[in-house]
């Protein structure tokens, strides 16, 4: 998947799988991760 495809899915509020983010562009990685976290909302772990 390209960054353009990922950005399109995130704009549509779609998470269609598990993503492995890697590469040299730290800004793009952090930006994408931040958008994904926003879609999931605050996660609460309960044991």
PDB file with one MODEL, atoms N, CA, C and O in Angstrom:
MODEL        1
ATOM      1  N   UNK A   1       0.850  -1.164   0.000  1.00  0.00           N
ATOM      2  CA  UNK A   1       0.000   0.000   0.000  1.00  0.00           C
ATOM      3  C   UNK A   1       0.901   1.234   0.000  1.00  0.00           C
ATOM      4  O   UNK A   1       1.910   1.275   0.703  1.00  0.00           O
ATOM      5  N   UNK A   2       0.538   2.209  -0.772  1.00  0.00           N
ATOM      6  CA  UNK A   2       1.311   3.450  -0.813  1.00  0.00           C
ATOM      7  C   UNK A   2       0.812   4.408   0.267  1.00  0.00           C
ATOM      8  O   UNK A   2      -0.272   4.224   0.821  1.00  0.00           O
ATOM      9  N   UNK A   3       1.607   5.420   0.554  1.00  0.00           N
ATOM     10  CA  UNK A   3       1.208   6.421   1.538  1.00  0.00           C
ATOM     11  C   UNK A   3      -0.045   7.155   1.065  1.00  0.00           C
ATOM     12  O   UNK A   3      -0.867   7.567   1.884  1.00  0.00           O
ATOM     13  N   UNK A   4      -0.191   7.318  -0.227  1.00  0.00           N
ATOM     14  CA  UNK A   4      -1.372   7.986  -0.773  1.00  0.00           C
ATOM     15  C   UNK A   4      -2.633   7.152  -0.515  1.00  0.00           C
ATOM     16  O   UNK A   4      -3.680   7.697  -0.166  1.00  0.00           O
ATOM     17  N   UNK A   5      -2.527   5.848  -0.687  1.00  0.00           N
ATOM     18  CA  UNK A   5      -3.668   4.964  -0.427  1.00  0.00           C
ATOM     19  C   UNK A   5      -4.024   4.970   1.067  1.00  0.00           C
ATOM     20  O   UNK A   5      -5.198   4.998   1.436  1.00  0.00           O
ATOM     21  N   UNK A   6      -2.994   4.942   1.911  1.00  0.00           N
ATOM     22  CA  UNK A   6      -3.233   4.982   3.349  1.00  0.00           C
ATOM     23  C   UNK A   6      -3.894   6.292   3.752  1.00  0.00           C
ATOM     24  O   UNK A   6      -4.850   6.290   4.527  1.00  0.00           O
ATOM     25  N   UNK A   7      -3.395   7.409   3.235  1.00  0.00           N
ATOM     26  CA  UNK A   7      -3.982   8.716   3.546  1.00  0.00           C
ATOM     27  C   UNK A   7      -5.447   8.770   3.110  1.00  0.00           C
ATOM     28  O   UNK A   7      -6.283   9.324   3.823  1.00  0.00           O
ATOM     29  N   UNK A   8      -5.757   8.205   1.959  1.00  0.00           N
ATOM     30  CA  UNK A   8      -7.139   8.184   1.466  1.00  0.00           C
ATOM     31  C   UNK A   8      -8.039   7.399   2.415  1.00  0.00           C
ATOM     32  O   UNK A   8      -9.138   7.849   2.739  1.00  0.00           O
ATOM     33  N   UNK A   9      -7.581   6.224   2.864  1.00  0.00           N
ATOM     34  CA  UNK A   9      -8.364   5.414   3.796  1.00  0.00           C
ATOM     35  C   UNK A   9      -8.549   6.135   5.127  1.00  0.00           C
ATOM     36  O   UNK A   9      -9.636   6.100   5.703  1.00  0.00           O
ATOM     37  N   UNK A  10      -7.509   6.780   5.614  1.00  0.00           N
ATOM     38  CA  UNK A  10      -7.612   7.485   6.893  1.00  0.00           C
ATOM     39  C   UNK A  10      -8.583   8.665   6.798  1.00  0.00           C
ATOM     40  O   UNK A  10      -9.301   8.951   7.756  1.00  0.00           O
ATOM     41  N   UNK A  11      -8.611   9.344   5.665  1.00  0.00           N
ATOM     42  CA  UNK A  11      -9.556  10.452   5.472  1.00  0.00           C
ATOM     43  C   UNK A  11     -10.993   9.951   5.466  1.00  0.00           C
ATOM     44  O   UNK A  11     -11.912  10.666   5.865  1.00  0.00           O
ATOM     45  N   UNK A  12     -11.179   8.706   5.007  1.00  0.00           N
ATOM     46  CA  UNK A  12     -12.514   8.101   4.977  1.00  0.00           C
ATOM     47  C   UNK A  12     -12.843   7.355   6.268  1.00  0.00           C
ATOM     48  O   UNK A  12     -13.877   6.693   6.364  1.00  0.00           O
ATOM     49  N   UNK A  13     -11.949   7.465   7.268  1.00  0.00           N
ATOM     50  CA  UNK A  13     -12.113   6.770   8.554  1.00  0.00           C
ATOM     51  C   UNK A  13     -12.204   5.260   8.385  1.00  0.00           C
ATOM     52  O   UNK A  13     -13.043   4.599   8.999  1.00  0.00           O
ATOM     53  N   UNK A  14     -11.332   4.731   7.548  1.00  0.00           N
ATOM     54  CA  UNK A  14     -11.306   3.293   7.280  1.00  0.00           C
ATOM     55  C   UNK A  14      -9.980   2.719   7.780  1.00  0.00           C
ATOM     56  O   UNK A  14      -8.906   3.217   7.439  1.00  0.00           O
ATOM     57  N   UNK A  15     -10.071   1.680   8.582  1.00  0.00           N
ATOM     58  CA  UNK A  15      -8.907   0.875   8.951  1.00  0.00           C
ATOM     59  C   UNK A  15      -9.248  -0.526   8.460  1.00  0.00           C
ATOM     60  O   UNK A  15     -10.102  -1.199   9.037  1.00  0.00           O
ATOM     61  N   UNK A  16      -8.588  -0.962   7.402  1.00  0.00           N
ATOM     62  CA  UNK A  16      -8.990  -2.220   6.770  1.00  0.00           C
ATOM     63  C   UNK A  16      -8.046  -3.376   7.047  1.00  0.00           C
ATOM     64  O   UNK A  16      -8.088  -4.394   6.356  1.00  0.00           O
ATOM     65  N   UNK A  17      -7.200  -3.228   8.047  1.00  0.00           N
ATOM     66  CA  UNK A  17      -6.299  -4.328   8.342  1.00  0.00           C
ATOM     67  C   UNK A  17      -5.257  -3.926   9.360  1.00  0.00           C
ATOM     68  O   UNK A  17      -5.400  -2.934  10.074  1.00  0.00           O
ATOM     69  N   UNK A  18      -4.224  -4.707   9.406  1.00  0.00           N
ATOM     70  CA  UNK A  18      -3.093  -4.424  10.280  1.00  0.00           C
ATOM     71  C   UNK A  18      -1.998  -3.828   9.409  1.00  0.00           C
ATOM     72  O   UNK A  18      -1.706  -4.333   8.326  1.00  0.00           O
ATOM     73  N   UNK A  19      -1.404  -2.758   9.891  1.00  0.00           N
ATOM     74  CA  UNK A  19      -0.396  -2.065   9.109  1.00  0.00           C
ATOM     75  C   UNK A  19       0.959  -2.148   9.784  1.00  0.00           C
ATOM     76  O   UNK A  19       1.061  -2.061  11.008  1.00  0.00           O
ATOM     77  N   UNK A  20       1.984  -2.315   8.993  1.00  0.00           N
ATOM     78  CA  UNK A  20       3.365  -2.217   9.459  1.00  0.00           C
ATOM     79  C   UNK A  20       3.935  -0.984   8.784  1.00  0.00           C
ATOM     80  O   UNK A  20       4.056  -0.922   7.561  1.00  0.00           O
ATOM     81  N   UNK A  21       4.279  -0.016   9.593  1.00  0.00           N
ATOM     82  CA  UNK A  21       4.798   1.234   9.064  1.00  0.00           C
ATOM     83  C   UNK A  21       6.318   1.232   9.184  1.00  0.00           C
ATOM     84  O   UNK A  21       6.858   0.981  10.261  1.00  0.00           O
ATOM     85  N   UNK A  22       6.997   1.506   8.096  1.00  0.00           N
ATOM     86  CA  UNK A  22       8.454   1.548   8.117  1.00  0.00           C
ATOM     87  C   UNK A  22       8.937   2.518   7.045  1.00  0.00           C
ATOM     88  O   UNK A  22       8.189   2.864   6.130  1.00  0.00           O
ATOM     89  N   UNK A  23      10.147   2.939   7.157  1.00  0.00           N
ATOM     90  CA  UNK A  23      10.733   3.816   6.158  1.00  0.00           C
ATOM     91  C   UNK A  23      11.616   4.868   6.795  1.00  0.00           C
ATOM     92  O   UNK A  23      11.803   4.898   8.011  1.00  0.00           O
ATOM     93  N   UNK A  24      12.148   5.720   5.957  1.00  0.00           N
ATOM     94  CA  UNK A  24      13.073   6.741   6.408  1.00  0.00           C
ATOM     95  C   UNK A  24      12.385   8.055   6.764  1.00  0.00           C
ATOM     96  O   UNK A  24      12.983   8.890   7.442  1.00  0.00           O
ATOM     97  N   UNK A  25      11.165   8.256   6.331  1.00  0.00           N
ATOM     98  CA  UNK A  25      10.445   9.508   6.567  1.00  0.00           C
ATOM     99  C   UNK A  25       9.724   9.462   7.918  1.00  0.00           C
ATOM    100  O   UNK A  25       8.568   9.047   8.003  1.00  0.00           O
ATOM    101  N   UNK A  26      10.415   9.890   8.956  1.00  0.00           N
ATOM    102  CA  UNK A  26       9.852   9.838  10.307  1.00  0.00           C
ATOM    103  C   UNK A  26       8.572  10.663  10.419  1.00  0.00           C
ATOM    104  O   UNK A  26       7.636  10.256  11.108  1.00  0.00           O
ATOM    105  N   UNK A  27       8.517  11.813   9.752  1.00  0.00           N
ATOM    106  CA  UNK A  27       7.322  12.651   9.823  1.00  0.00           C
ATOM    107  C   UNK A  27       6.100  11.922   9.274  1.00  0.00           C
ATOM    108  O   UNK A  27       5.036  11.957   9.891  1.00  0.00           O
ATOM    109  N   UNK A  28       6.236  11.265   8.131  1.00  0.00           N
ATOM    110  CA  UNK A  28       5.108  10.536   7.549  1.00  0.00           C
ATOM    111  C   UNK A  28       4.682   9.376   8.438  1.00  0.00           C
ATOM    112  O   UNK A  28       3.489   9.114   8.591  1.00  0.00           O
ATOM    113  N   UNK A  29       5.649   8.683   9.024  1.00  0.00           N
ATOM    114  CA  UNK A  29       5.326   7.566   9.914  1.00  0.00           C
ATOM    115  C   UNK A  29       4.559   8.054  11.139  1.00  0.00           C
ATOM    116  O   UNK A  29       3.527   7.487  11.496  1.00  0.00           O
ATOM    117  N   UNK A  30       5.062   9.102  11.780  1.00  0.00           N
ATOM    118  CA  UNK A  30       4.404   9.645  12.976  1.00  0.00           C
ATOM    119  C   UNK A  30       3.027  10.206  12.644  1.00  0.00           C
ATOM    120  O   UNK A  30       2.077  10.030  13.408  1.00  0.00           O
ATOM    121  N   UNK A  31       2.923  10.873  11.520  1.00  0.00           N
ATOM    122  CA  UNK A  31       1.649  11.459  11.098  1.00  0.00           C
ATOM    123  C   UNK A  31       0.592  10.376  10.869  1.00  0.00           C
ATOM    124  O   UNK A  31      -0.544  10.504  11.326  1.00  0.00           O
ATOM    125  N   UNK A  32       0.969   9.320  10.166  1.00  0.00           N
ATOM    126  CA  UNK A  32       0.039   8.222   9.902  1.00  0.00           C
ATOM    127  C   UNK A  32      -0.359   7.519  11.191  1.00  0.00           C
ATOM    128  O   UNK A  32      -1.532   7.203  11.390  1.00  0.00           O
ATOM    129  N   UNK A  33       0.597   7.276  12.056  1.00  0.00           N
ATOM    130  CA  UNK A  33       0.313   6.621  13.332  1.00  0.00           C
ATOM    131  C   UNK A  33      -0.628   7.468  14.180  1.00  0.00           C
ATOM    132  O   UNK A  33      -1.547   6.937  14.805  1.00  0.00           O
ATOM    133  N   UNK A  34      -0.410   8.759  14.207  1.00  0.00           N
ATOM    134  CA  UNK A  34      -1.260   9.668  14.968  1.00  0.00           C
ATOM    135  C   UNK A  34      -2.701   9.638  14.449  1.00  0.00           C
ATOM    136  O   UNK A  34      -3.645   9.645  15.240  1.00  0.00           O
ATOM    137  N   UNK A  35      -2.872   9.605  13.133  1.00  0.00           N
ATOM    138  CA  UNK A  35      -4.211   9.545  12.532  1.00  0.00           C
ATOM    139  C   UNK A  35      -4.901   8.225  12.866  1.00  0.00           C
ATOM    140  O   UNK A  35      -6.103   8.202  13.129  1.00  0.00           O
ATOM    141  N   UNK A  36      -4.143   7.124  12.857  1.00  0.00           N
ATOM    142  CA  UNK A  36      -4.724   5.820  13.195  1.00  0.00           C
ATOM    143  C   UNK A  36      -5.173   5.789  14.648  1.00  0.00           C
ATOM    144  O   UNK A  36      -6.254   5.291  14.961  1.00  0.00           O
ATOM    145  N   UNK A  37      -4.342   6.321  15.531  1.00  0.00           N
ATOM    146  CA  UNK A  37      -4.705   6.358  16.944  1.00  0.00           C
ATOM    147  C   UNK A  37      -5.962   7.177  17.161  1.00  0.00           C
ATOM    148  O   UNK A  37      -6.796   6.831  17.997  1.00  0.00           O
ATOM    149  N   UNK A  38      -6.102   8.254  16.418  1.00  0.00           N
ATOM    150  CA  UNK A  38      -7.283   9.110  16.537  1.00  0.00           C
ATOM    151  C   UNK A  38      -8.548   8.343  16.134  1.00  0.00           C
ATOM    152  O   UNK A  38      -9.597   8.514  16.754  1.00  0.00           O
ATOM    153  N   UNK A  39      -8.454   7.501  15.102  1.00  0.00           N
ATOM    154  CA  UNK A  39      -9.606   6.702  14.671  1.00  0.00           C
ATOM    155  C   UNK A  39     -10.017   5.687  15.729  1.00  0.00           C
ATOM    156  O   UNK A  39     -11.206   5.428  15.912  1.00  0.00           O
ATOM    157  N   UNK A  40      -9.046   5.113  16.421  1.00  0.00           N
ATOM    158  CA  UNK A  40      -9.351   4.126  17.449  1.00  0.00           C
ATOM    159  C   UNK A  40      -9.863   4.762  18.732  1.00  0.00           C
ATOM    160  O   UNK A  40     -10.565   4.113  19.507  1.00  0.00           O
ATOM    161  N   UNK A  41      -9.522   6.013  18.961  1.00  0.00           N
ATOM    162  CA  UNK A  41      -9.919   6.667  20.194  1.00  0.00           C
ATOM    163  C   UNK A  41      -9.059   6.200  21.345  1.00  0.00           C
ATOM    164  O   UNK A  41      -8.048   5.524  21.154  1.00  0.00           O
ATOM    165  N   UNK A  42      -9.470   6.565  22.526  1.00  0.00           N
ATOM    166  CA  UNK A  42      -8.721   6.207  23.739  1.00  0.00           C
ATOM    167  C   UNK A  42      -8.972   4.735  24.053  1.00  0.00           C
ATOM    168  O   UNK A  42     -10.118   4.322  24.229  1.00  0.00           O
ATOM    169  N   UNK A  43      -7.922   3.959  24.122  1.00  0.00           N
ATOM    170  CA  UNK A  43      -8.050   2.536  24.426  1.00  0.00           C
ATOM    171  C   UNK A  43      -7.903   2.345  25.933  1.00  0.00           C
ATOM    172  O   UNK A  43      -7.028   2.936  26.565  1.00  0.00           O
ATOM    173  N   UNK A  44      -8.758   1.525  26.486  1.00  0.00           N
ATOM    174  CA  UNK A  44      -8.704   1.223  27.907  1.00  0.00           C
ATOM    175  C   UNK A  44      -8.405  -0.253  28.056  1.00  0.00           C
ATOM    176  O   UNK A  44      -9.147  -1.097  27.554  1.00  0.00           O
ATOM    177  N   UNK A  45      -7.320  -0.567  28.744  1.00  0.00           N
ATOM    178  CA  UNK A  45      -6.952  -1.957  28.973  1.00  0.00           C
ATOM    179  C   UNK A  45      -7.519  -2.412  30.315  1.00  0.00           C
ATOM    180  O   UNK A  45      -7.335  -1.753  31.338  1.00  0.00           O
ATOM    181  N   UNK A  46      -8.196  -3.529  30.292  1.00  0.00           N
ATOM    182  CA  UNK A  46      -8.760  -4.091  31.521  1.00  0.00           C
ATOM    183  C   UNK A  46      -8.292  -5.531  31.640  1.00  0.00           C
ATOM    184  O   UNK A  46      -8.248  -6.277  30.662  1.00  0.00           O
ATOM    185  N   UNK A  47      -7.948  -5.891  32.843  1.00  0.00           N
ATOM    186  CA  UNK A  47      -7.460  -7.246  33.092  1.00  0.00           C
ATOM    187  C   UNK A  47      -8.459  -8.034  33.893  1.00  0.00           C
ATOM    188  O   UNK A  47      -8.220  -9.201  34.201  1.00  0.00           O
TER     189      UNK A  47
ENDMDL
END
